[in-house]
Amino acid sequence: MIRFVVGPDRQIVPDLAARLPGRGIWLSASGDVLDLGGAKDDGRPQQTRPEGGSADGSRHKDKQGDSHHRQLVRAFAKAARGPVSVPPDLSAQLQTALVRRVGECLGLARRAGQAVAGYEKAREALKTGRYRLVMQASDGSEAERARFLSGFGPDLTIIDPLPGEALGRVFGRDYVVHVAVAAGKLAESLVVEAGRLAGLRNGSARALGSARATGRETASVNDGTGANG
């Protein structure tokens, strides 16, 4: 789930850390709910679409995005019990913020000695039993990713929220494909943030997040955007 609050100017503000004051509105971390046509962020620079669309159907997609945006504004307004404004690129903003949170969390794990990068070092760490989370580059070779995991049981948690270049920046390298993270709070946070990011990118209803969301408030926004089935 993702928490939102209403700012002083009645703008909807994402509260990924769930710490901002005010009455929270919880929403599924799902592209079905939040994707308003914004670019997806995988940790690499994004290109913008020229104004006015193109002959490949972009204008039709723009109209669909406008309609979805109006639905989302109405749903938020209903949950907030008053008029609100919603950024048209809300989904893209959230994905950018989540990519940053994943990188920051992984950086904390590295500095705490709880994250090891590299094929051999990460495999050795997994053999100790203390490291149960594996982060792999989203653009890494499928064959190499599978080879890295060979010999380990199904109890590992495997996520791939970032490309190899972004993983490499955390460890001061050009490119990293395999990272092992020790069990603990930081590993749990990485799984949550990666789950939310995957939900937004893939349009999936499966999202990991806080259990503090109230079903009534979450459902009101999901229903308003047609995302509750």
N, C-alpha and C positions, 0 to 999 in steps of 0.2 A: 504494500500500500504506500501511497504518497500523501503526505499531509499538506494542505494549503490553508492559508489564512487570508483574511481581507485586510489590505493595508489602509492607511488613513485616507488615501485618495480613492478608495473602493476598488483598487486593482487587486486581482488575485495574485498572491505571492506564494511560490512553492516553499515549503519548509521541510527539506529533506532530512534534517536532523531532528525534526519534531520538537523544537525548543522555543519557537517564537510564541509570544503571548497572544492571547485571543482565542476565540472559538474556532476550533479546527474543523476542516472539511476533508474527509479522507476519500481517496479515489484509487481505483485499481491501477497498478502500474502496467497498463496495457495499451498498446498502440491502437487497438480497436476503440478505445475511449478518447485518447489524447492526440492521436496523429492528425494534425491539421494541415498536412502538406509540407511540414518543415523538413529540412535535410536531416538525415541520420548522421550521428556523430560516432565514429569508431576510433577516435583519437588521432585522426589524420585531418589535414586541411580539407575543407569542403568547398565545392564550387556552387555559386548561386545561379539560379535560373533566370534568364532574361525576362524583363517585364513584358507581359502580354502573352506569354506562353509560346507554343510553336505548333507546327503542323502535325506533331505526333500524338496529339490528344491532350496536351498540357492544359489547354483552355478548359476542356471538360473537367480535368482534375481540379483546376482552380475553382470551378463552380461547385464541385463536390466539397472541396475544402471550405469554401465560404459557407455552405449550408451546414457542414459539421461544426464550424466555428460558432454559428448562431445557435445551434442546438446546445453546444457546450456552455455558451454564455448564459442561456436560459436555465440550464441545469444548475450551474453555479449560483445564479441569482436566487433560484428557488431554495437551495440549501443554505445560502447566506441570508435569506429573508430580506432581500433588498437588491437594488441594481448594482452590478459589478462590471468591471472591464477585464477582459482576458487577453493576454498577449497572443497575437495570431501565430507566433512561432513558439508556443509554449512547449510543444513536444521536443523541438530541437534544443531549446534552452535546458530542459530537464536532462536530455541525453548528454549534453556538454557538461552539465554540473555533475552527473553521475560518473562520467568518464574521469573527471577530475577527482571525485571522491574515491574511486577505486585506486587511482594512482597514488593519492595521498595515503590511503590506508596501507597499500602495499609498501610504500616508503617507510611508514612507521614500523611495519613488520620487519623490513630489512634492517633498520637501525636498531631494533630490539633483538636482533639475532634470530628472528623467527621465520625468515624467508631466505631460501637458497636458490640461486639461479645457475643454469647450465645443465647439460645432459647428465654428465657423470656425477656431479655434486648433488644434483636434485635426486637422482636415483639412490645414491648412498644415504641421503637424508630420509627417504621413504622407507628404507630397510630398517631404520631404527624404530619405526612404529610411532614416533612422536609427530611425524608429519603426515597428515591425512588429507590435506587439500592440495590439489595440483592446479596451477594456472598455466595454460598453454596459449601461445600466440594464436589469435583468431585467423591469421593469414599463414600459419605454419603448414608445412607439408602434412597431409593426412597420414601418409605412410610413416613418417618420422614420429608423429604424435602417437600413433598406435604402437610403434616399436618401443618408445619410451615407457609406455604403460605395461608392456608385456612382462608377465611374471608376477604382477601384483593382483591382489584380489579385488572383488567388486566393491569393497567398503571405502574406496577412495572417493572423494568428491572432486569432480573435474569441472572447471569453468574456463571460459575463453573470452572475457570481455574486452580485451585490448589486443591490438596488433603487436608484432614483435618489436617494432621501433619504439612504441610507447613503453613496453616492458623494459626494453634496453635502457631507456632514459632513467628509469628508477634505479638501475644497477650500474649506471655509468658506462654502459656499453652501447654499441651501435644497434645490436639486435639480439633479442633473447626469445627463445621458443618455450623453454621449460622452467617452471618455478615451483618449488615445493614450499608449503607454508605449514608451520607447526600448529597443532590444535590449540584453540584458545579464543579469546574475545576478538582479536584482530581477524583471525580466519573466519569466524562467524560473521563479522561485519562485511568481509569481502564477498561471502556467499550471498548475503542479503542485497548488497549494492549491485552485484553482478546479475542477480535474479531480477531486480527492478529494471536494470538496463536492458536485459534480454526481453522482458515483457514489452517495453516500449519499442524496441527495434523490430521484434517479430510479430507484433500485434497479437501476442498470446495473452490469454486470460490467466495463465499461470504466473504468479508473481510472489516473491518472498518479501516480507516486510513486517512492520509492527503489528502486533495483535491488539493494540490499544484502539484500533479504529472502531467506531460504533457502526454496527450494521445498517442502522437506519440512515445515517448521514451518507455513508458510502453508497448505499443502494439508490438514494435519491439522485445522485449525480450519474451513476452508471445507467439507471433507468432513463434519465433524461437524454442520454446520448445513444440509447439503443444498444447498450453493451451488456445487458443482463440476459441476453438470449430471448 
